[in-house]
Amino acid sequence: MIISIASDHAGYDLRQKVIAHLESKGIEVIDGGAESADKPYNYVEAGTKIAEDVLSGRADRGIAICGTGIGISVVVNKFKGIRCGTCTNEYMARMSRQHNDANVIAIGARVVGQAVALAMVDAFLEEGFAGDRHQERVNDIKTLENRNFK
């Protein structure tokens, strides 16, 4: 599995912890975004990088991190084919995969602690898509995308 991860400056420190966690599990990481926590970096650029990596097939899934997780999730969800959930706990991360077939998770570095963030990442990567009635809803989302993304 290959994961694209990027953050703005607010998410830099947590991104480094998540990268180390992923690499310790043998997961390949495409790293992007802020080069430090001290120099401002636009979450729009970070979110765009993740979306492009996932949509091009360079990455299987994405992890987006900013201060709250909200701004960067708005950005990645502007790309047709991306389903990103902003999660604050492990249950939400599992459900984003199981029910929504999310291919990106957004995490707020100023909202959740490191242990919770790592548990969410693990849940997001381990959980499968349930399909069945949930596939119908994902298909409905795709229909909306086709109608509204010009």
RARA-V404376 format. One record per pair of residues at least 6 apart in sequence whose C-alpha atoms are under 6 Angstrom apart, sorted by the first residue. I is the first residue (numbers start at 1). J is the second residue. Records with the same first field share a line. If there is no record, write none. Layout:
I = J / J
//
This chain:
2 = 28 / 29 / 59 / 60
3 = 29 / 59 / 60 / 61 / 62
4 = 29 / 30 / 50 / 59 / 62
5 = 31 / 62 / 63 / 64
6 = 31 / 32 / 33 / 46 / 64
7 = 33 / 46 / 64 / 65 / 66
8 = 33 / 34 / 41 / 42 / 43 / 66
9 = 34 / 37 / 40 / 41
10 = 66 / 67
11 = 65 / 66 / 67 / 109
12 = 37
33 = 46
34 = 41
43 = 72
44 = 75
47 = 72 / 75 / 76
50 = 62
51 = 76
53 = 59
54 = 60 / 61
61 = 103 / 104
62 = 104
63 = 104 / 105
64 = 106
65 = 106 / 107 / 108
66 = 108
67 = 108 / 109 / 110
68 = 108 / 110 / 111
69 = 86 / 106 / 107 / 108
73 = 106
83 = 102 / 103
84 = 102 / 104 / 105
85 = 96 / 105 / 106
86 = 106
87 = 93 / 107
90 = 119 / 120
93 = 120 / 124
94 = 123 / 124 / 127
96 = 102
97 = 129
98 = 128 / 129 / 130
99 = 134
101 = 129
//
